Amino acid sequence: MRRGTKVSGLVSIRTVVLGALLGLALFPVGDRHAAAQGAAGPSASVGPSGLPLPRFVSLKSGKVNSRIGPGVNYPVDWLYLKPGLPMEIIQEYDNWRRVRDADGAEGWINQSLLSGKRTAIAAPWQRGKDATIDLVAEPRREARKVAVIEPGVVGTIKECNGEWCQMIFSGHTGWISQTLVWGAYPGETIKD
């Protein structure tokens, strides 16, 4: 299944295939997840839009170009093929947003292709390892399991209380430790 394309130059196109449960548009670009994980989270910084920087958003469309600069005259670096994929906005310029994905790849996307709908990826730093994540009925470790989630799966955030996030993964609603998601900052509270 085709997930995304890295455009390098005019001639070579590299297609990357990933087999995540819901089909992620994440690309192996070295071990950049550490940089993405290490984001400090929201600070006192406010962008020209009046919204905080950094902040999380998601992709509106199933075909989104990420460019090397803020404008259509800049070359496309990445093509994302997964709607709802979480992105972290780290800079603003006019109607362009510099974003970072869960693997640490950065680029510029027009704001019209981004949504304030909050989504998150379950432990993308554990992809490829023999690991699973429990989705539980209540925000506590001893709660009953609702589902078992594979690392790298995208879900929709309903709310986060600073320690736990209630999310929907493929129709299953439950709680996941906030430390196990990329798409909500540690300690951040979110209400749908």
MDAnalysis code that builds the backbone (N, CA, C; Angstrom):
import MDAnalysis as mda
import numpy as np

u = mda.Universe.empty(576, n_residues=192, atom_resindex=np.repeat(np.arange(192), 3), trajectory=True)
u.add_TopologyAttr("name", ["N", "CA", "C"] * 192)
u.add_TopologyAttr("resid", np.arange(1, 193))
u.add_TopologyAttr("resname", ["MET", "ARG", "ARG", "GLY", "THR", "LYS", "VAL", "SER", "GLY", "LEU", "VAL", "SER", "ILE", "ARG", "THR", "VAL", "VAL", "LEU", "GLY", "ALA", "LEU", "LEU", "GLY", "LEU", "ALA", "LEU", "PHE", "PRO", "VAL", "GLY", "ASP", "ARG", "HIS", "ALA", "ALA", "ALA", "GLN", "GLY", "ALA", "ALA", "GLY", "PRO", "SER", "ALA", "SER", "VAL", "GLY", "PRO", "SER", "GLY", "LEU", "PRO", "LEU", "PRO", "ARG", "PHE", "VAL", "SER", "LEU", "LYS", "SER", "GLY", "LYS", "VAL", "ASN", "SER", "ARG", "ILE", "GLY", "PRO", "GLY", "VAL", "ASN", "TYR", "PRO", "VAL", "ASP", "TRP", "LEU", "TYR", "LEU", "LYS", "PRO", "GLY", "LEU", "PRO", "MET", "GLU", "ILE", "ILE", "GLN", "GLU", "TYR", "ASP", "ASN", "TRP", "ARG", "ARG", "VAL", "ARG", "ASP", "ALA", "ASP", "GLY", "ALA", "GLU", "GLY", "TRP", "ILE", "ASN", "GLN", "SER", "LEU", "LEU", "SER", "GLY", "LYS", "ARG", "THR", "ALA", "ILE", "ALA", "ALA", "PRO", "TRP", "GLN", "ARG", "GLY", "LYS", "ASP", "ALA", "THR", "ILE", "ASP", "LEU", "VAL", "ALA", "GLU", "PRO", "ARG", "ARG", "GLU", "ALA", "ARG", "LYS", "VAL", "ALA", "VAL", "ILE", "GLU", "PRO", "GLY", "VAL", "VAL", "GLY", "THR", "ILE", "LYS", "GLU", "CYS", "ASN", "GLY", "GLU", "TRP", "CYS", "GLN", "MET", "ILE", "PHE", "SER", "GLY", "HIS", "THR", "GLY", "TRP", "ILE", "SER", "GLN", "THR", "LEU", "VAL", "TRP", "GLY", "ALA", "TYR", "PRO", "GLY", "GLU", "THR", "ILE", "LYS", "ASP"])
u.atoms.positions = np.array([
    [0.843, -1.165, 0.000],
    [0.000, 0.000, 0.000],
    [0.894, 1.235, 0.000],
    [0.623, 2.177, -0.847],
    [1.440, 3.382, -0.959],
    [1.046, 4.376, 0.113],
    [2.000, 4.855, 0.891],
    [1.713, 5.759, 2.005],
    [2.233, 7.158, 1.784],
    [3.368, 7.307, 1.163],
    [3.926, 8.636, 1.019],
    [5.086, 8.635, 0.059],
    [5.425, 9.802, -0.408],
    [6.497, 9.923, -1.369],
    [7.445, 11.024, -0.934],
    [8.718, 10.715, -0.966],
    [9.766, 11.704, -0.708],
    [10.264, 12.147, -2.067],
    [10.190, 13.424, -2.320],
    [10.631, 13.952, -3.598],
    [12.025, 14.519, -3.412],
    [12.981, 14.010, -4.196],
    [14.337, 14.539, -4.130],
    [14.808, 14.821, -5.544],
    [14.899, 16.082, -5.873],
    [15.289, 16.471, -7.210],
    [14.127, 16.322, -8.181],
    [14.428, 16.392, -9.445],
    [13.388, 16.302, -10.452],
    [13.183, 14.882, -10.955],
    [14.162, 14.024, -10.781],
    [14.091, 12.701, -11.389],
    [13.748, 11.600, -10.407],
    [14.353, 11.584, -9.231],
    [14.178, 10.431, -8.353],
    [13.028, 10.620, -7.375],
    [12.180, 9.620, -7.299],
    [11.083, 9.604, -6.334],
    [11.202, 8.303, -5.563],
    [11.176, 8.404, -4.245],
    [11.293, 7.227, -3.389],
    [9.955, 7.013, -2.698],
    [9.380, 5.848, -2.902],
    [8.111, 5.520, -2.276],
    [8.367, 4.628, -1.074],
    [7.691, 4.924, 0.000],
    [7.879, 4.201, 1.238],
    [6.587, 3.476, 1.590],
    [6.716, 2.228, 1.962],
    [5.540, 1.451, 2.317],
    [5.609, 1.099, 3.796],
    [4.537, 1.377, 4.498],
    [4.451, 1.027, 5.909],
    [3.203, 0.200, 6.121],
    [3.230, -0.728, 7.017],
    [2.086, -1.584, 7.265],
    [1.448, -1.358, 8.608],
    [1.204, -0.138, 8.994],
    [0.549, 0.132, 10.273],
    [-0.925, -0.222, 10.172],
    [-1.530, -0.500, 11.284],
    [-2.917, -0.938, 11.338],
    [-3.860, -0.012, 10.593],
    [-3.739, 1.295, 10.776],
    [-4.638, 2.230, 10.110],
    [-4.008, 2.899, 8.902],
    [-2.792, 2.522, 8.559],
    [-2.127, 3.116, 7.414],
    [-1.599, 4.500, 7.701],
    [-0.387, 4.598, 8.191],
    [0.240, 5.869, 8.534],
    [0.980, 6.433, 7.349],
    [1.059, 7.718, 7.278],
    [1.908, 8.376, 6.284],
    [3.151, 8.867, 7.007],
    [3.897, 7.955, 7.553],
    [5.147, 8.275, 8.231],
    [6.268, 7.640, 7.444],
    [7.407, 8.272, 7.426],
    [8.457, 7.853, 6.533],
    [9.752, 7.619, 7.279],
    [10.436, 6.525, 6.976],
    [11.716, 6.282, 7.638],
    [12.773, 7.233, 7.115],
    [13.155, 8.164, 7.933],
    [14.141, 9.162, 7.547],
    [15.273, 9.162, 8.562],
    [15.712, 7.991, 8.904],
    [16.718, 7.886, 9.943],
    [16.031, 7.850, 11.290],
    [16.796, 8.037, 12.320],
    [16.233, 7.972, 13.664],
    [15.919, 9.372, 14.146],
    [14.899, 9.997, 13.524],
    [14.564, 11.361, 13.871],
    [13.457, 11.437, 14.907],
    [12.905, 10.288, 15.312],
    [11.809, 10.351, 16.280],
    [12.265, 10.943, 17.600],
    [13.527, 10.806, 17.931],
    [14.025, 11.362, 19.189],
    [13.875, 12.882, 19.195],
    [14.161, 13.512, 18.062],
    [13.997, 14.963, 17.977],
    [12.529, 15.341, 18.102],
    [11.665, 14.556, 17.464],
    [10.234, 14.846, 17.530],
    [9.703, 14.643, 18.947],
    [10.152, 13.585, 19.610],
    [9.716, 13.317, 20.973],
    [10.204, 14.390, 21.929],
    [11.380, 14.897, 21.661],
    [12.002, 15.817, 22.593],
    [11.463, 17.230, 22.523],
    [10.406, 17.450, 21.738],
    [9.830, 18.791, 21.657],
    [9.433, 19.263, 23.043],
    [9.752, 20.474, 23.338],
    [9.524, 21.011, 24.680],
    [8.053, 21.213, 24.988],
    [7.229, 21.283, 23.957],
    [5.816, 21.510, 24.188],
    [5.517, 22.992, 24.199],
    [4.249, 23.316, 24.463],
    [3.862, 24.719, 24.397],
    [4.653, 25.570, 25.388],
    [5.125, 26.692, 24.912],
    [5.812, 27.641, 25.782],
    [5.023, 28.943, 25.723],
    [5.606, 30.005, 26.183],
    [4.930, 31.299, 26.199],
    [4.887, 31.933, 24.809],
    [5.509, 31.302, 23.814],
    [5.585, 31.856, 22.473],
    [4.216, 31.867, 21.785],
    [3.924, 32.969, 21.126],
    [2.683, 33.112, 20.367],
    [3.065, 33.511, 18.951],
    [2.471, 32.832, 17.960],
    [2.771, 33.127, 16.568],
    [1.989, 34.321, 16.058],
    [2.269, 34.752, 14.825],
    [1.551, 35.871, 14.216],
    [0.033, 35.660, 14.155],
    [-0.407, 34.405, 14.150],
    [-1.842, 34.107, 14.111],
    [-2.517, 34.362, 15.459],
    [-1.700, 34.574, 16.501],
    [-2.243, 34.736, 17.849],
    [-2.383, 33.425, 18.585],
    [-2.029, 32.330, 17.932],
    [-2.101, 31.001, 18.539],
    [-0.728, 30.600, 19.057],
    [-0.699, 29.695, 20.045],
    [0.593, 29.302, 20.635],
    [1.485, 28.535, 19.659],
    [2.766, 28.696, 19.855],
    [3.781, 27.925, 19.126],
    [4.707, 27.287, 20.140],
    [5.009, 26.017, 20.029],
    [4.432, 25.072, 19.068],
    [3.036, 24.636, 19.496],
    [2.319, 23.982, 18.568],
    [1.007, 23.407, 18.858],
    [0.753, 22.264, 17.885],
    [-0.147, 21.366, 18.269],
    [-0.488, 20.232, 17.412],
    [-1.747, 20.505, 16.616],
    [-1.768, 20.021, 15.381],
    [-2.912, 20.057, 14.485],
    [-2.930, 18.714, 13.746],
    [-3.816, 18.573, 12.779],
    [-3.817, 17.361, 11.959],
    [-4.032, 17.743, 10.496],
    [-3.747, 16.804, 9.606],
    [-3.931, 17.044, 8.177],
    [-5.398, 16.890, 7.810],
    [-5.935, 17.845, 7.045],
    [-7.333, 17.791, 6.601],
    [-7.526, 16.809, 5.459],
    [-6.560, 16.739, 4.578],
    [-6.699, 16.034, 3.317],
    [-5.862, 14.760, 3.276],
    [-6.175, 13.917, 2.319],
    [-5.414, 12.693, 2.108],
    [-4.268, 12.875, 1.144],
    [-4.059, 14.091, 0.666],
    [-2.934, 14.360, -0.232],
    [-2.438, 15.770, 0.073],
    [-1.354, 15.853, 0.852],
    [-0.836, 17.142, 1.311],
    [0.647, 17.251, 0.969],
    [0.997, 18.320, 0.262],
    [2.392, 18.587, -0.060],
    [3.059, 19.331, 1.086],
    [4.242, 18.890, 1.453],
    [5.089, 19.593, 2.403],
    [6.256, 20.141, 1.593],
    [6.437, 21.451, 1.651],
    [7.433, 22.119, 0.815],
    [8.655, 22.542, 1.634],
    [9.746, 22.841, 0.940],
    [10.973, 23.226, 1.640],
    [10.947, 24.686, 2.078],
    [9.957, 25.446, 1.629],
    [9.806, 26.840, 2.019],
    [8.341, 27.236, 2.018],
    [8.016, 28.424, 2.552],
    [6.628, 28.859, 2.692],
    [6.035, 29.481, 1.426],
    [5.720, 28.673, 0.434],
    [5.096, 29.158, -0.791],
    [5.049, 28.079, -1.854],
    [4.156, 28.242, -2.820],
    [3.995, 27.232, -3.873],
    [5.173, 27.206, -4.841],
    [6.012, 28.212, -4.806],
    [7.186, 28.227, -5.683],
    [8.333, 27.383, -5.125],
    [8.210, 26.947, -3.882],
    [9.232, 26.082, -3.292],
    [8.944, 24.632, -3.666],
    [9.995, 23.827, -3.866],
    [9.790, 22.422, -4.226],
    [9.107, 21.626, -3.116],
    [8.365, 20.611, -3.541],
    [7.726, 19.680, -2.605],
    [8.790, 18.713, -2.113],
    [8.867, 18.543, -0.800],
    [9.824, 17.628, -0.189],
    [9.143, 16.317, 0.199],
    [7.938, 16.400, 0.749],
    [7.173, 15.223, 1.159],
    [5.747, 15.345, 0.652],
    [5.145, 14.196, 0.363],
    [3.735, 14.118, 0.024],
    [3.099, 13.198, 1.050],
    [2.202, 13.757, 1.883],
    [1.517, 12.966, 2.905],
    [0.203, 12.458, 2.341],
    [-0.081, 11.187, 2.564],
    [-1.255, 10.546, 1.987],
    [-2.240, 10.044, 3.029],
    [-2.125, 10.517, 4.265],
    [-2.994, 10.042, 5.342],
    [-3.722, 11.211, 5.983],
    [-5.040, 11.368, 5.721],
    [-5.772, 12.438, 6.417],
    [-5.810, 12.148, 7.914],
    [-5.806, 13.201, 8.716],
    [-5.864, 13.043, 10.170],
    [-4.516, 12.834, 10.828],
    [-3.465, 12.785, 10.057],
    [-2.132, 12.590, 10.623],
    [-1.759, 13.803, 11.471],
    [-1.325, 13.601, 12.725],
    [-0.953, 14.745, 13.554],
    [0.338, 15.406, 13.075],
    [0.369, 16.720, 13.191],
    [1.537, 17.522, 12.849],
    [1.725, 18.549, 13.951],
    [2.971, 18.904, 14.182],
    [3.276, 19.928, 15.168],
    [3.682, 21.204, 14.426],
    [2.930, 22.272, 14.633],
    [3.291, 23.556, 14.032],
    [4.385, 24.182, 14.885],
    [5.501, 24.521, 14.232],
    [6.632, 25.087, 14.957],
    [6.966, 26.518, 14.519],
    [6.358, 26.966, 13.399],
    [6.624, 28.322, 12.918],
    [5.478, 28.734, 11.994],
    [5.240, 30.037, 11.895],
    [4.202, 30.571, 11.020],
    [4.791, 31.658, 10.139],
    [4.349, 31.699, 8.896],
    [4.705, 32.784, 7.996],
    [3.525, 32.988, 7.057],
    [2.858, 34.130, 7.159],
    [1.694, 34.431, 6.344],
    [0.677, 33.292, 6.525],
    [0.239, 32.654, 5.434],
    [-0.718, 31.548, 5.573],
    [-0.034, 30.184, 5.466],
    [1.256, 30.155, 5.743],
    [2.034, 28.911, 5.716],
    [2.455, 28.538, 7.127],
    [2.491, 27.239, 7.384],
    [2.888, 26.725, 8.688],
    [4.040, 25.741, 8.518],
    [5.103, 25.990, 9.276],
    [6.210, 25.033, 9.289],
    [5.832, 23.963, 10.293],
    [5.821, 22.722, 9.833],
    [5.367, 21.613, 10.667],
    [6.455, 20.564, 10.821],
    [6.269, 19.747, 11.841],
    [7.153, 18.608, 12.110],
    [6.252, 17.389, 12.269],
    [6.639, 16.268, 11.653],
    [5.874, 15.036, 11.835],
    [6.498, 14.195, 12.949],
    [5.897, 13.069, 13.230],
    [6.340, 12.225, 14.349],
    [7.744, 11.671, 14.161],
    [8.228, 11.622, 12.927],
    [9.587, 11.151, 12.678],
    [10.609, 12.280, 12.683],
    [10.137, 13.515, 12.859],
    [11.039, 14.652, 12.912],
    [11.222, 15.369, 11.589],
    [10.594, 14.881, 10.511],
    [10.691, 15.559, 9.209],
    [9.943, 16.887, 9.296],
    [10.550, 17.932, 8.753],
    [9.944, 19.262, 8.791],
    [9.699, 19.781, 7.389],
    [8.685, 20.636, 7.268],
    [8.380, 21.256, 5.992],
    [7.290, 22.284, 6.174],
    [6.923, 22.947, 5.087],
    [5.917, 24.004, 5.105],
    [4.649, 23.522, 4.428],
    [3.501, 23.729, 5.104],
    [2.192, 23.332, 4.591],
    [1.262, 24.541, 4.690],
    [0.457, 24.747, 3.659],
    [-0.512, 25.837, 3.682],
    [-1.531, 25.577, 4.779],
    [-1.896, 26.620, 5.528],
    [-2.800, 26.470, 6.667],
    [-4.155, 25.892, 6.271],
    [-4.584, 26.077, 5.029],
    [-5.880, 25.569, 4.587],
    [-5.923, 24.043, 4.564],
    [-4.766, 23.397, 4.602],
    [-4.692, 21.937, 4.584],
    [-4.541, 21.345, 5.982],
    [-4.604, 22.213, 7.006],
    [-4.451, 21.775, 8.390],
    [-5.749, 21.986, 9.154],
    [-5.987, 21.125, 10.123],
    [-7.201, 21.183, 10.930],
    [-6.844, 21.281, 12.404],
    [-7.697, 21.941, 13.167],
    [-7.520, 22.009, 14.614],
    [-7.954, 20.716, 15.305],
    [-8.510, 19.764, 14.553],
    [-8.921, 18.474, 15.126],
    [-7.679, 17.765, 15.658],
    [-7.748, 17.348, 16.914],
    [-6.577, 16.735, 17.551],
    [-6.561, 15.226, 17.361],
    [-5.479, 14.769, 16.817],
    [-5.217, 13.342, 16.670],
    [-3.858, 13.063, 17.290],
    [-3.544, 11.799, 17.459],
    [-2.236, 11.433, 18.018],
    [-1.840, 10.065, 17.500],
    [-0.563, 9.795, 17.577],
    [-0.014, 8.502, 17.179],
    [0.427, 7.769, 18.434],
    [0.025, 6.516, 18.544],
    [0.403, 5.699, 19.696],
    [1.877, 5.306, 19.583],
    [2.681, 5.785, 20.504],
    [4.098, 5.433, 20.660],
    [4.834, 5.170, 19.345],
    [4.938, 6.179, 18.467],
    [5.615, 5.938, 17.185],
    [7.081, 5.534, 17.355],
    [7.696, 5.884, 18.455],
    [9.094, 5.528, 18.721],
    [9.258, 4.034, 19.003],
    [8.151, 3.300, 19.164],
    [8.226, 1.856, 19.397],
    [7.864, 1.046, 18.153],
    [7.609, 1.719, 17.009],
    [7.298, 0.998, 15.766],
    [8.421, 0.042, 15.439],
    [8.038, -1.132, 14.971],
    [9.027, -2.132, 14.579],
    [9.539, -2.971, 15.732],
    [9.181, -2.612, 16.930],
    [9.573, -3.406, 18.090],
    [8.412, -4.323, 18.443],
    [8.684, -5.338, 19.183],
    [7.633, -6.272, 19.594],
    [6.936, -5.699, 20.825],
    [6.089, -4.672, 20.590],
    [5.427, -3.991, 21.701],
    [3.967, -3.736, 21.345],
    [3.144, -3.682, 22.354],
    [1.744, -3.289, 22.193],
    [1.396, -2.330, 23.319],
    [0.294, -1.625, 23.127],
    [-0.148, -0.632, 24.093],
    [-1.589, -0.936, 24.454],
    [-1.875, -0.924, 25.744],
    [-3.232, -1.192, 26.200],
    [-4.074, 0.071, 26.146],
    [-5.255, -0.048, 25.551],
    [-6.280, 0.983, 25.599],
    [-7.228, 0.522, 26.692],
    [-7.396, 1.320, 27.742],
    [-8.148, 0.877, 28.918],
    [-9.442, 1.671, 29.099],
    [-10.385, 1.106, 29.863],
    [-11.722, 1.674, 30.037],
    [-11.742, 2.935, 30.888],
    [-10.803, 3.070, 31.803],
    [-10.739, 4.226, 32.705],
    [-9.306, 4.737, 32.765],
    [-9.121, 5.995, 33.156],
    [-7.769, 6.558, 33.204],
    [-6.968, 6.093, 34.426],
    [-6.688, 4.807, 34.461],
    [-5.827, 4.225, 35.507],
    [-5.250, 2.917, 34.981],
    [-4.044, 2.599, 35.421],
    [-3.317, 1.428, 34.895],
    [-4.033, 0.095, 35.114],
    [-4.748, -0.028, 36.211],
    [-5.389, -1.307, 36.553],
    [-6.734, -1.496, 35.858],
    [-7.166, -0.538, 35.061],
    [-8.481, -0.605, 34.428],
    [-8.543, -1.742, 33.402],
    [-9.747, -2.150, 33.096],
    [-10.007, -3.214, 32.130],
    [-9.544, -2.779, 30.741],
    [-8.939, -3.724, 29.991],
    [-8.487, -3.459, 28.624],
    [-9.687, -3.381, 27.692],
    [-9.680, -2.370, 26.847],
    [-10.705, -2.214, 25.826],
    [-10.176, -2.747, 24.496],
    [-8.906, -2.493, 24.243],
    [-8.258, -2.937, 23.005],
    [-6.755, -2.923, 23.204],
    [-6.064, -3.592, 22.317],
    [-4.606, -3.569, 22.300],
    [-4.201, -2.852, 21.011],
    [-3.386, -1.823, 21.168],
    [-2.995, -0.952, 20.057],
    [-1.542, -1.224, 19.685],
    [-1.272, -1.244, 18.394],
    [0.104, -1.377, 17.929],
    [0.753, -0.004, 17.855],
    [2.029, 0.103, 18.151],
    [2.720, 1.383, 18.013],
    [2.611, 1.903, 16.582],
    [2.395, 3.211, 16.453],
    [2.315, 3.823, 15.136],
    [0.906, 4.021, 14.611],
    [-0.093, 3.591, 15.355],
    [-1.474, 3.730, 14.912],
    [-1.992, 5.125, 15.268],
    [-2.755, 5.727, 14.348],
    [-3.318, 7.059, 14.556],
    [-4.713, 6.944, 15.158],
    [-4.987, 7.766, 16.169],
    [-6.301, 7.823, 16.786],
    [-6.732, 9.271, 16.979],
    [-8.015, 9.460, 17.273],
    [-8.570, 10.788, 17.518],
    [-8.626, 11.043, 19.016],
    [-8.150, 12.202, 19.432],
    [-8.186, 12.566, 20.846],
    [-9.562, 13.128, 21.187],
    [-10.192, 12.566, 22.223],
    [-11.440, 13.130, 22.748],
    [-11.119, 14.109, 23.871],
    [-10.206, 13.700, 24.762],
    [-9.764, 14.584, 25.835],
    [-8.470, 14.059, 26.429],
    [-7.731, 14.961, 27.063],
    [-6.533, 14.606, 27.821],
    [-6.599, 15.364, 29.140],
    [-6.231, 14.688, 30.233],
    [-6.292, 15.332, 31.548],
    [-4.908, 15.697, 32.088],
    [-3.889, 15.556, 31.254],
    [-2.530, 15.854, 31.689],
    [-1.726, 14.597, 31.970],
    [-2.419, 13.492, 32.246],
    [-1.759, 12.204, 32.480],
    [-2.275, 11.115, 31.550],
    [-3.537, 11.205, 31.178],
    [-4.190, 10.216, 30.325],
    [-4.933, 10.919, 29.207],
    [-5.036, 10.252, 28.057],
    [-5.831, 10.761, 26.945],
    [-6.911, 9.747, 26.602],
    [-8.138, 10.227, 26.476],
    [-9.215, 9.375, 25.979],
    [-9.201, 9.524, 24.465],
    [-9.079, 8.386, 23.773],
    [-8.917, 8.407, 22.324],
    [-9.799, 7.364, 21.667],
    [-9.988, 7.547, 20.371],
    [-10.734, 6.589, 19.558],
    [-9.773, 6.014, 18.528],
    [-9.626, 4.700, 18.531],
    [-8.811, 3.976, 17.555],
    [-9.723, 2.969, 16.857],
    [-9.967, 3.152, 15.590],
    [-10.782, 2.211, 14.812],
    [-12.090, 1.853, 15.509],
    [-12.780, 2.834, 16.023],
    [-14.070, 2.604, 16.667],
    [-14.000, 2.180, 18.121],
    [-12.810, 1.941, 18.650],
    [-12.637, 1.570, 20.056],
    [-12.253, 2.820, 20.846],
    [-13.048, 3.148, 21.861],
    [-12.769, 4.310, 22.701],
    [-12.222, 3.848, 24.037],
    [-11.157, 4.479, 24.466],
    [-10.564, 4.146, 25.753],
    [-9.478, 5.139, 26.104],
    [-8.770, 4.845, 27.178],
    [-7.744, 5.734, 27.710],
    [-6.359, 5.148, 27.474],
    [-5.414, 6.033, 27.194],
    [-4.022, 5.655, 26.989],
    [-3.168, 6.665, 27.749],
    [-2.093, 6.185, 28.341],
    [-1.207, 7.087, 29.065],
    [-0.715, 8.185, 28.124],
    [-0.764, 9.421, 28.581],
    [-0.371, 10.557, 27.757],
    [1.102, 10.491, 27.369],
    [1.898, 9.775, 28.144],
    [3.316, 9.621, 27.810],
    [3.518, 8.702, 26.608],
    [2.463, 8.012, 26.182],
    [2.560, 7.069, 25.072],
    [1.948, 7.594, 23.778],
    [1.689, 8.901, 23.702],
    [1.126, 9.450, 22.470],
    [1.985, 10.593, 21.941],
    [2.066, 10.695, 20.623],
    [2.680, 11.834, 19.965],
    [1.537, 12.593, 19.319],
    [1.227, 13.753, 19.894],
    [0.106, 14.557, 19.431],
    [-0.497, 15.344, 20.581],
    [-0.011, 15.102, 21.792],
    [-0.397, 15.859, 22.990],
    [0.862, 16.035, 23.827],
    [1.067, 17.236, 24.324],
    [2.256, 17.507, 25.121],
    [2.097, 16.937, 26.526],
    [3.200, 16.575, 27.183],
    [3.128, 16.116, 28.574],
    [2.463, 17.174, 29.446],
    [1.475, 16.770, 30.207],
    [0.779, 17.680, 31.106],
    [-0.291, 18.535, 30.446],
    [-0.425, 18.471, 29.127],
    [-1.429, 19.282, 28.420],
    [-2.835, 18.739, 28.681],
    [-3.780, 19.630, 28.871],
    [-5.178, 19.232, 28.991],
    [-5.913, 19.630, 27.716],
    [-6.768, 18.705, 27.243],
    [-7.517, 18.915, 26.015],
    [-8.953, 18.492, 26.276],
    [-9.888, 19.304, 25.855],
    [-11.318, 18.960, 25.932],
    [-11.869, 19.040, 24.526],
    [-12.551, 17.999, 24.067],
    [-13.149, 17.967, 22.742],
    [-14.353, 18.870, 22.663],
])
